[in-house]
Amino acid sequence: MNENRFWMRAVWIVTALAFASTFAAEHGVARQPGGDPALPRTIELWPNGAPGALGSEPADRPTLTIYLPDATQASGTGIVICPGGGYGRVTMDYEGHQVARLLTSQGISSFILKYRLGPRYRHPAMLQDVLQAIRLVRAQARAYGVRPDRIGVLGFSAEGHLASSAATLFDAPEAQGPAGAPMNARPDFAVLAYPVIVMGDPAVTHKGSQANLLGPNAAPALIERLSTDRQVSPRTPPTFLFHTTEDASVPPENSVRFYLALRRAGVPAELHIYEKGAHGVALAPNDPVLRTWAERLFAWMRVHRLLP
């Protein structure tokens, strides 16, 4: 490394550490030389107010609920969880807390995002929230026992669309972080469970999700931009997808199109489509076949050295 590059990197590191300290103070996260904060607990995503907030009610104040594994079992990997709900509600239990408990049992630090919802909010509020969650976790990686290069995003249903947006639109101008923030918002991997992907196609689009996200009269260019299969690039992170053939709410073509886009871009990807199973199965604890999707996910994560 030449002298100029050395000093540029040194300045970046000092700036990043200063920003992380500010993040810690603003979010009430204690930086600890050893051990984990007492968790699970919930913190404000935007303690000084979310960008474009319409008020100060709970609906205007996104949060992050933190689950950490036992320090002796921590894998160094973290996942921001986006529970489903059609961009109009948040299924915090079976696609949030239950998922976080399973992930922490595997040594994965888990962060459940409660984001702003439509129709009160539209794009880019939701994208701003998920990218800020990734920045926050990355800024406090040491305190949460994760590596800053092992932070992924997991989304179910419409919030699979949110996770895919984070994986493809992480540099979107309309979703930039606080001024001067050096922490990047690109997830290192993505997990999409029966995701909404395609906008503007009556044959496969989940109309309710599109209406909540974009409104009833979205411009064609915005519909195109939020069809995340069309935004895949070589910078999109490795992705795991899971769907069912019987999904009548969000047809599996959504996952197929995203997978094929990943393949064209040369992005590592794995797709599992089960024959049986309705939409919204979450962990499918009572289905001996469908519940194996989580085992397949953990195997994929081991392939990518995200788990021991």
N, C-alpha and C positions, 0 to 999 in steps of 0.2 A: 504494500500500500504506500503511495507516495505521500509526501508531507502535506500537500493541500488536502487530499482525501482524508488523511488522518485527522486534521484539525476540523474539517467539515463534520466528520462523524462525531468527534468529541463535542462540538457545539450542539449537534442534534441530541446526543445523549443527555447533556446537561439540561437542555430545554425540555426534553421528555420527562426527566426526573422532576423538574420543577412543576410541570403540568400535572404529573401524577400526584404530587403532594397537594396541589390545589384541589384536584379531584377528591382526594381523601378527605380534606377538610370540608368541602362542600357537601359530600355525600355521607359524612359521618362514619367513614370507614377507617378504622385504626390500622395503620401500617405496623405489623408486628414482626419482630425478628424471628419468632418461632411460634408455632401454634396457630389456630384459626379463630376468627371472631365467633362469638356464640351465635349459632345458627340452627334452624332457618330463621330468617328475619327478612323484613321488607324495607326497602329504601326508596327514596324519591329518585326517579330517573333524571329529572330536570329540577333540582332544588331551587333554582332561581326563576322557574317558570318555563314551560315548554314554548318553543317558537310558534307563534301564531295562536297561542292559547286563547280560548274564547271566554274564560272565566277561571275560577279557582276551586271549583267543585271536584270531587273525586274523578269525574269523567274527563276533567281537563288536566289531571296530574298522573301521568304514567308512572308505574312503579316496577321494581325488580325484586322478586322474592328469591332468596339465596339459600340453596342447599349445598352443603359441603360434605364430602366423604370423610371418614376417619383419616387423620393425617398419615397413618401407617399404611393406608390402602390407596391413597391418592395417586392417580395415574398421570397427573400433570395436564389432563385434557379437560376443557370446559365447554359447555353447550348452553347457548341462549335458546330457551324453549318458547315458541309462539303457539299457545293453545288456539284451537279453531273456533269458529263461530260466525263465518260468513261476513267478516268485517263489521258485524253489527252487535256482537256479544262475545264474551270470552268464556270458554268451557274450562274454568280453572282447575276443576277436580280431576276428571279422568284424562284430560289431555294436558294437564299441568302438574299438579302435585303428585299424582300417581306415577307419572312419567319421571319426575324428578327423583322420587324415591327409588325407582328402578335404576336410574342412571347412577345415583350415588352408591348403590350397592355394588356397582362395577368400578368404583373409584373415580367417577366422572363428576366434577363440580358442575352444578346445575343452577340456572338462573331463569326463573319464570317471568316473562315479560307481560305486563298488563299495559296495553298500548291504547292510544286514542281510537275511537270507533266512529263509523258512519251511522246515520247520516249527519251527525253533528260535525264530524270532521271528514275531509276528503284527502286524497293524495295531494301533497307528499307527507302529511302528518304521520301516517303509519310508518312510512319508510324512514323518516327522521327518527322515530322512536326506536326502531330495531337497530339502526346503525349507531345510535347513541348508546344503546345497551352493549353493543360489541366494543365500542370505544371505552366504555366504563370498565368492563371486565378486563380488557387489555391493559388499561392504565393501572389497574389494581391486581394484575396477574399474580404478583408475589404474595399479596395478602390473601388471595383466594386459593393459593396452592396450584396455580395453573401456569403453563408456559405461554408466553404471548404469541407463539406460532402454532398453538393447538387450541384455538377457540373457534368453535363451529356454531351453526344455527340449525335448529330443528323446528319445522312447522307442520301443522296438520290442516288439511282442507284449504279454506281460503287463506289461512295463515301459512300454509305451504306456499302459497303465492307470495306472502310477505317474506318468507325465508328465501324463496327463489329471487325475489327482488333484491334482497340484501346480497345475494351471491352474484348478481349481474349488474346492479345499479349502485354499487358501493361508492362510486365516484360521481354520482349524479349531482350536478350543481345545486339542485333544489333541496338536497338533503345533507349539506355540509354541516360539520360540527361547529362547536364554539370557536370564535375567532382565535387563531393562534394555536389551536389544538394540534399537536404533532402526531397523535395516535391515529393510525389508519383504521378504517371501519370494514375492511374486506375480511369476511370470514375465511378461515383456513379450510373448512369443509362444510358441506350442507347435507341435511337429511330432510327429505320431502315425503311426507306420508299422505297418500291420496290427495295430492295438491291440486288446487286450481292453478292453471298456468296460462291458458289461452283466453284472451279477451276478444269480443267482437265476432265470434263464430257461433251462430245459433245452435249448431249441431253439438258442440262440446263445451261451450262457455256456461259457467254457473251464473245466471243472470242476476241473482240477488247479490252475490259478491261484487260483481261489476258495478251494480247500481250503488251499493254502499261505498265503494272505493272511489268511483269516478263521477257519480251522479247520473241523472237520467239522460243528459244530452251531451255526453263527452265528445270532444273533437276527435275525428278519426286519427289524427297524429298521436293523441294521448292514448287512445286505445291500442294503437300499434306499439307505442313505447312500453306500455304495461303488459303486453303479451310477452312474458319473460323468455319464452323459447326463442324469440327473435332478438333477444339481447345477449344471448350467450356468446362468449368470446374465449380465446385461449386463457384469459385471466380468471375466468370463472373457476371456483375451487372444485376439487373432487366431490362428487355428489352420489348419494345413495337414495334411491326412490323405491317406494312401495305403494301398490294399488291393488284393486280387485276388479275382476271382469264384471261382476254383478253390480258395481257401483253405478246406480242410476242417477245420483245427484251430480257427481263430478265424474264423467266418463274417463276411463283409463287412457284415452287418447291424449289427455293432458300430460300425463307422465311420459307417454311414448314420445310425444313431440319434443319434450324437454330432453329426454335421453338421446334422441337422434341428433338434436342440436349440439349436445355435449360431444357426441361421437364425431360429428363433423369438425368441431373445434379442437379435437384432440385432447379433451378433458377426461381424465379417468372417471368412470361412472359404473354403477351397478343398479339394475332395475329388476324388481321382483313383482310379478303380477300373479296373484292368487285367483283361482277360478271362482271360488265361493266367498261371499262376504259382502254385506251392505256397506254403505258409506258411514264413516264415523266410528269405526270399530276401536279406535285408540289402541291399547295394548292387547285387546281381545283375550282377556285372562281365562274366559270360559270356553274358548275355541281351541282345541288341541292343534289345529293346523295353522290358523291365522296367527296365533300367538308366537309362532316361530319366527315371525319377521324381526323381532327384536334380537333373537339369537343370530340371525343372519347379519343384522346391523353390527353387532359386536364383532362378529368374524371379519366383516369388511373393515372395521376400525383397526383390528389387529393387522390386517394386510397393510394398512397405511400407517402402522406404528403409532396409532393414537391410543392404543391399549397395550398392556404387556402381552 
